[in-house]
Amino acid sequence: MSEIGSEYSAKSEETKKLSTHYNNLNASIKEMNENYRVISEKLEVLNNKTQEHSGTMTDSSPVVKIKASIQKLSSEIKSIDVRIGVLNHTVLHYRTKEKRIEEHGDLHNMHAIDEFDDE
């Protein structure tokens, strides 16, 4: 019987060692599964960011809008330049007229000066 008892003790000890080894392996698997879950979440976030960036990089509508705005501003600047030129000419014309009036000293001759300007 002692042989059966010693065999039982050996098997019991081996079972404890295997059980401990199993528990250690099971804990490692749980830890690895948790690491895998965290890495998978990070990968999903990176994939989403990559898709967002690739979507915005291929979308050229903002560039088209900017070009259209620049063209519109350019045409407005040209229009304003023409207006400024006309106003400068008008101011110069009136200053010249005032000088002529001052030189002649007679406001009654202004009609004659206007006729002279029209020529």
C-alpha positions in Angstrom: 0.0 0.0 0.0 2.8 2.3 0.6 3.6 2.0 -3.1 0.1 3.2 -4.0 0.4 6.0 -1.4 3.8 7.1 -2.7 2.4 6.9 -6.3 -0.6 9.0 -5.2 1.7 11.5 -3.6 3.9 11.8 -6.7 0.8 12.1 -9.0 -0.7 14.7 -6.6 2.5 16.7 -6.6 2.7 16.4 -10.4 -0.9 17.6 -10.6 -0.2 20.6 -8.4 2.8 21.5 -10.6 0.8 21.1 -13.8 -2.1 23.1 -12.2 0.3 25.9 -11.3 1.9 25.8 -14.7 -1.6 25.9 -16.3 -2.6 28.9 -14.1 0.6 30.7 -15.1 0.0 30.0 -18.8 -3.7 31.1 -18.4 -2.6 34.4 -16.8 -0.1 35.0 -19.6 -2.8 34.3 -22.2 -5.2 36.8 -20.5 -2.4 39.4 -20.4 -1.6 38.8 -24.0 -5.3 39.0 -25.0 -5.5 42.4 -23.1 -2.3 43.6 -25.0 -3.8 42.4 -28.3 -7.1 44.3 -27.5 -5.2 47.5 -26.7 -3.0 47.2 -29.9 -6.1 46.5 -32.0 -7.8 49.6 -30.7 -4.7 51.7 -31.4 -4.5 50.2 -34.9 -8.2 51.0 -35.5 -7.6 54.6 -34.5 -4.6 54.9 -36.8 -6.6 53.4 -39.7 -9.4 55.9 -39.1 -6.9 58.8 -39.0 -5.2 57.5 -42.2 -8.6 57.2 -44.0 -9.5 60.7 -42.9 -6.2 62.2 -44.1 -6.3 60.3 -47.4 -9.9 61.6 -47.9 -8.9 65.2 -47.3 -5.8 64.9 -49.4 -7.8 63.8 -52.5 -10.5 66.3 -51.9 -9.4 69.3 -54.0 -12.6 71.4 -53.6 -10.9 73.8 -51.0 -8.1 74.5 -53.5 -10.7 75.1 -56.3 -12.6 77.5 -54.0 -9.3 79.4 -53.1 -8.4 79.7 -56.8 -11.9 81.1 -57.6 -11.6 83.5 -54.6 -8.2 84.7 -55.8 -9.6 85.3 -59.3 -12.6 87.2 -57.9 -10.3 89.4 -55.8 -8.1 90.0 -58.8 -11.0 91.3 -60.9 -12.2 93.4 -58.0 -8.8 95.0 -57.6 -8.7 95.8 -61.3 -12.1 97.4 -61.0 -11.0 99.4 -58.0 -7.9 100.5 -59.9 -10.0 101.8 -62.7 -12.2 103.7 -60.3 -9.2 105.2 -58.6 -7.8 106.3 -62.0 -11.1 107.9 -62.9 -11.2 109.7 -59.5 -7.6 110.9 -59.9 -8.4 112.3 -63.3 -11.5 114.0 -62.0 -9.7 115.6 -59.1 -6.8 116.7 -61.4 -9.4 118.2 -63.8 -11.1 120.2 -61.0 -7.7 121.4 -59.6 -6.7 122.5 -63.1 -10.0 124.3 -63.4 -9.5 126.0 -60.0 -6.1 127.1 -61.0 -7.4 128.6 -64.2 -10.1 130.5 -62.3 -7.5 131.8 -59.8 -5.2 132.9 -62.6 -8.0 134.7 -64.4 -9.5 136.0 -61.2 -12.9 136.3 -62.7 -15.7 133.8 -61.9 -17.8 135.2 -64.8 -15.4 133.8 -67.3 -15.9 130.3 -65.9 -18.4 129.6 -68.7 -15.7 130.4 -71.2 -13.3 128.1 -69.3 -15.8 125.3 -69.4 -16.1 125.7 -73.1 -12.4 125.6 -73.4 -12.2 122.4 -71.3 -14.7 120.7 -73.6 -12.5 121.3 -76.6 
